[in-house]
């Protein structure tokens, strides 16, 4: 367990590589339902952070895209890639592609789970600690 400069602790969990792990087959409807639930959870957590922490984040949800803009003008963009049944995440630190594998959204390159990664990215980029 490591301590961050923002007073939070995190655990670095090693997840096996994507090879050999099975991506869940789903319909477009199922994909959108899962993705929309995540988008809504993020939106709710940000609204709570705005109320409780006086966080300065603008949220723009439009179609398949959820865009977060921080006080410094930097953005995090989360979008649904329907043809691939993936969630793509762009931060100022890089781009990531998440597939639904074994009931979790997992990044294809490093095996990171989506929600903890989003929480960490928002903290790192915008200085806002979300409760999800």
Phi and psi restraints in degrees (value plus and minus 20) as a CYANA .aco file:
   2 UNK   PHI    -138.2   -98.2
   2 UNK   PSI     132.2   172.2
   3 UNK   PHI    -120.1   -80.1
   3 UNK   PSI     116.6   156.6
   4 UNK   PHI    -119.3   -79.3
   4 UNK   PSI     148.8   188.8
   5 UNK   PHI     -87.2   -47.2
   5 UNK   PSI     -35.1     4.9
   6 UNK   PHI    -115.6   -75.6
   6 UNK   PSI      -9.1    30.9
   7 UNK   PHI      62.3   102.3
   7 UNK   PSI      -8.0    32.0
   8 UNK   PHI    -123.0   -83.0
   8 UNK   PSI     138.4   178.4
   9 UNK   PHI    -134.9   -94.9
   9 UNK   PSI     127.8   167.8
  10 UNK   PHI    -162.0  -122.0
  10 UNK   PSI     136.5   176.5
  11 UNK   PHI    -133.7   -93.7
  11 UNK   PSI     112.1   152.1
  12 UNK   PHI    -110.6   -70.6
  12 UNK   PSI      90.5   130.5
  13 UNK   PHI    -125.0   -85.0
  13 UNK   PSI     108.4   148.4
  14 UNK   PHI    -106.6   -66.6
  14 UNK   PSI     104.6   144.6
  15 UNK   PHI    -131.5   -91.5
  15 UNK   PSI     116.1   156.1
  16 UNK   PHI     -76.8   -36.8
  16 UNK   PSI     131.4   171.4
  17 UNK   PHI     -77.4   -37.4
  17 UNK   PSI     140.8   180.8
  18 UNK   PHI     -82.7   -42.7
  18 UNK   PSI     -56.4   -16.4
  19 UNK   PHI     -74.6   -34.6
  19 UNK   PSI     115.1   155.1
  20 UNK   PHI      66.3   106.3
  20 UNK   PSI     -26.6    13.4
  21 UNK   PHI    -122.9   -82.9
  21 UNK   PSI     123.1   163.1
  22 UNK   PHI    -116.6   -76.6
  22 UNK   PSI     101.6   141.6
  23 UNK   PHI     -93.0   -53.0
  23 UNK   PSI     117.1   157.1
  24 UNK   PHI     -92.7   -52.7
  24 UNK   PSI     109.5   149.5
  25 UNK   PHI     -97.1   -57.1
  25 UNK   PSI     115.3   155.3
  26 UNK   PHI    -172.4  -132.4
  26 UNK   PSI     140.6   180.6
  27 UNK   PHI    -102.9   -62.9
  27 UNK   PSI     146.4   186.4
  28 UNK   PHI     -79.8   -39.8
  28 UNK   PSI     -58.4   -18.4
  29 UNK   PHI     -82.3   -42.3
  29 UNK   PSI     -65.3   -25.3
  30 UNK   PHI     -83.1   -43.1
  30 UNK   PSI     -62.1   -22.1
  31 UNK   PHI     -77.8   -37.8
  31 UNK   PSI     -69.6   -29.6
  32 UNK   PHI     -85.0   -45.0
  32 UNK   PSI     -56.2   -16.2
  33 UNK   PHI     -83.4   -43.4
  33 UNK   PSI     -67.1   -27.1
  34 UNK   PHI     -83.2   -43.2
  34 UNK   PSI     -65.4   -25.4
  35 UNK   PHI     -86.0   -46.0
  35 UNK   PSI     -62.5   -22.5
  36 UNK   PHI     -83.4   -43.4
  36 UNK   PSI     -56.2   -16.2
  37 UNK   PHI     -82.0   -42.0
  37 UNK   PSI     -61.1   -21.1
  38 UNK   PHI     -86.6   -46.6
  38 UNK   PSI     -65.9   -25.9
  39 UNK   PHI     -77.4   -37.4
  39 UNK   PSI     -63.5   -23.5
  40 UNK   PHI     -85.5   -45.5
  40 UNK   PSI     -60.5   -20.5
  41 UNK   PHI     -82.9   -42.9
  41 UNK   PSI     -61.1   -21.1
  42 UNK   PHI     -85.6   -45.6
  42 UNK   PSI     -66.6   -26.6
  43 UNK   PHI     -77.6   -37.6
  43 UNK   PSI     -66.6   -26.6
  44 UNK   PHI     -82.4   -42.4
  44 UNK   PSI     -62.3   -22.3
  45 UNK   PHI     -86.1   -46.1
  45 UNK   PSI     -57.0   -17.0
  46 UNK   PHI     -89.0   -49.0
  46 UNK   PSI     -62.4   -22.4
  47 UNK   PHI     -79.3   -39.3
  47 UNK   PSI     -60.1   -20.1
  48 UNK   PHI     -84.7   -44.7
  48 UNK   PSI     -62.1   -22.1
  49 UNK   PHI     -84.4   -44.4
  49 UNK   PSI     -56.8   -16.8
  50 UNK   PHI     -82.6   -42.6
  50 UNK   PSI     -63.9   -23.9
  51 UNK   PHI     -89.4   -49.4
  51 UNK   PSI     -66.0   -26.0
  52 UNK   PHI    -106.6   -66.6
  52 UNK   PSI     -53.3   -13.3
  53 UNK   PHI    -130.7   -90.7
  53 UNK   PSI     -18.8    21.2
  54 UNK   PHI      34.2    74.2
  54 UNK   PSI      18.1    58.1
  55 UNK   PHI     -85.9   -45.9
  55 UNK   PSI     124.8   164.8
  56 UNK   PHI    -126.4   -86.4
  56 UNK   PSI      65.0   105.0
  57 UNK   PHI    -151.4  -111.4
  57 UNK   PSI     109.4   149.4
  58 UNK   PHI    -117.4   -77.4
  58 UNK   PSI     113.8   153.8
  59 UNK   PHI    -132.8   -92.8
  59 UNK   PSI     109.7   149.7
  60 UNK   PHI    -149.7  -109.7
  60 UNK   PSI      90.1   130.1
  61 UNK   PHI    -125.3   -85.3
  61 UNK   PSI      98.4   138.4
  62 UNK   PHI    -163.4  -123.4
  62 UNK   PSI      92.7   132.7
  63 UNK   PHI      42.4    82.4
  63 UNK   PSI    -140.8  -100.8
  64 UNK   PHI    -114.2   -74.2
  64 UNK   PSI      -7.4    32.6
  65 UNK   PHI    -144.7  -104.7
  65 UNK   PSI     116.3   156.3
  66 UNK   PHI    -139.3   -99.3
  66 UNK   PSI      97.3   137.3
  67 UNK   PHI    -135.6   -95.6
  67 UNK   PSI     111.1   151.1
  68 UNK   PHI    -134.1   -94.1
  68 UNK   PSI     107.4   147.4
  69 UNK   PHI    -138.7   -98.7
  69 UNK   PSI     111.4   151.4
  70 UNK   PHI    -119.2   -79.2
  70 UNK   PSI     150.7   190.7
  71 UNK   PHI     -74.4   -34.4
  71 UNK   PSI     -55.5   -15.5
  72 UNK   PHI    -101.5   -61.5
  72 UNK   PSI     -18.4    21.6
  73 UNK   PHI      70.1   110.1
  73 UNK   PSI     -28.2    11.8
  74 UNK   PHI     -93.7   -53.7
  74 UNK   PSI     138.5   178.5
  75 UNK   PHI    -151.7  -111.7
  75 UNK   PSI     132.3   172.3
  76 UNK   PHI    -140.0  -100.0
  76 UNK   PSI     108.7   148.7
  77 UNK   PHI    -138.8   -98.8
  77 UNK   PSI     107.1   147.1
  78 UNK   PHI    -139.0   -99.0
  78 UNK   PSI     105.0   145.0
  79 UNK   PHI    -157.9  -117.9
  79 UNK   PSI     134.3   174.3
  80 UNK   PHI    -110.1   -70.1
  80 UNK   PSI     108.6   148.6
  81 UNK   PHI    -127.0   -87.0
  81 UNK   PSI      65.2   105.2
  82 UNK   PHI     -76.2   -36.2
  82 UNK   PSI     -66.1   -26.1
  83 UNK   PHI     -80.0   -40.0
  83 UNK   PSI     -50.3   -10.3
  84 UNK   PHI    -117.6   -77.6
  84 UNK   PSI     -29.1    10.9
  85 UNK   PHI      33.9    73.9
  85 UNK   PSI      28.9    68.9
  86 UNK   PHI    -146.3  -106.3
  86 UNK   PSI     139.6   179.6
  87 UNK   PHI    -131.3   -91.3
  87 UNK   PSI     106.4   146.4
  88 UNK   PHI    -126.3   -86.3
  88 UNK   PSI     119.3   159.3
  89 UNK   PHI    -147.6  -107.6
  89 UNK   PSI     106.2   146.2
  90 UNK   PHI    -138.8   -98.8
  90 UNK   PSI     104.6   144.6
  91 UNK   PHI    -142.4  -102.4
  91 UNK   PSI     155.9   195.9
  92 UNK   PHI     -92.4   -52.4
  92 UNK   PSI     -25.9    14.1
  93 UNK   PHI    -119.9   -79.9
  93 UNK   PSI     -32.0     8.0
  94 UNK   PHI     135.7   175.7
  94 UNK   PSI     159.5   199.5
  95 UNK   PHI    -135.8   -95.8
  95 UNK   PSI     125.6   165.6
  96 UNK   PHI    -159.7  -119.7
  96 UNK   PSI     123.9   163.9
  97 UNK   PHI    -141.0  -101.0
  97 UNK   PSI     100.8   140.8
  98 UNK   PHI    -130.1   -90.1
  98 UNK   PSI     110.3   150.3
  99 UNK   PHI    -133.6   -93.6
  99 UNK   PSI     132.5   172.5
 100 UNK   PHI    -104.7   -64.7
 100 UNK   PSI      84.6   124.6
 101 UNK   PHI    -147.0  -107.0
 101 UNK   PSI     105.6   145.6
 102 UNK   PHI      29.8    69.8
 102 UNK   PSI      27.3    67.3
 103 UNK   PHI      50.6    90.6
 103 UNK   PSI      -2.7    37.3
 104 UNK   PHI    -160.1  -120.1
 104 UNK   PSI     131.4   171.4
 105 UNK   PHI    -105.8   -65.8
 105 UNK   PSI      95.7   135.7
 106 UNK   PHI    -142.8  -102.8
 106 UNK   PSI     115.2   155.2
 107 UNK   PHI     -88.3   -48.3
 107 UNK   PSI     113.7   153.7
 108 UNK   PHI     -87.5   -47.5
 108 UNK   PSI     -48.5    -8.5
 109 UNK   PHI    -108.8   -68.8
 109 UNK   PSI     -61.6   -21.6
 110 UNK   PHI    -138.9   -98.9
 110 UNK   PSI     -20.4    19.6
 111 UNK   PHI      56.5    96.5
 111 UNK   PSI      -8.6    31.4
 112 UNK   PHI     -95.7   -55.7
 112 UNK   PSI     121.0   161.0
 113 UNK   PHI    -100.9   -60.9
 113 UNK   PSI     123.8   163.8
 114 UNK   PHI     -78.6   -38.6
 114 UNK   PSI     -80.3   -40.3
 115 UNK   PHI     -80.4   -40.4
 115 UNK   PSI     -68.8   -28.8
 116 UNK   PHI     -79.4   -39.4
 116 UNK   PSI     -55.5   -15.5
 117 UNK   PHI     -87.4   -47.4
 117 UNK   PSI     -61.2   -21.2
 118 UNK   PHI     -83.0   -43.0
 118 UNK   PSI     -65.3   -25.3
 119 UNK   PHI     -78.1   -38.1
 119 UNK   PSI     -66.9   -26.9
 120 UNK   PHI     -83.9   -43.9
 120 UNK   PSI     -61.2   -21.2
 121 UNK   PHI     -84.8   -44.8
 121 UNK   PSI     -61.6   -21.6
 122 UNK   PHI     -86.3   -46.3
 122 UNK   PSI     -59.6   -19.6
 123 UNK   PHI     -84.7   -44.7
 123 UNK   PSI     -66.4   -26.4
 124 UNK   PHI     -86.6   -46.6
 124 UNK   PSI     -62.9   -22.9
 125 UNK   PHI    -105.9   -65.9
 125 UNK   PSI     -58.1   -18.1
 126 UNK   PHI    -134.2   -94.2
 126 UNK   PSI     -26.4    13.6
 127 UNK   PHI      51.7    91.7
 127 UNK   PSI      -0.2    39.8
 128 UNK   PHI    -131.9   -91.9
 128 UNK   PSI     109.4   149.4
 129 UNK   PHI    -117.4   -77.4
 129 UNK   PSI      93.7   133.7
 130 UNK   PHI    -111.2   -71.2
 130 UNK   PSI     129.1   169.1
 131 UNK   PHI    -128.9   -88.9
 131 UNK   PSI      85.8   125.8
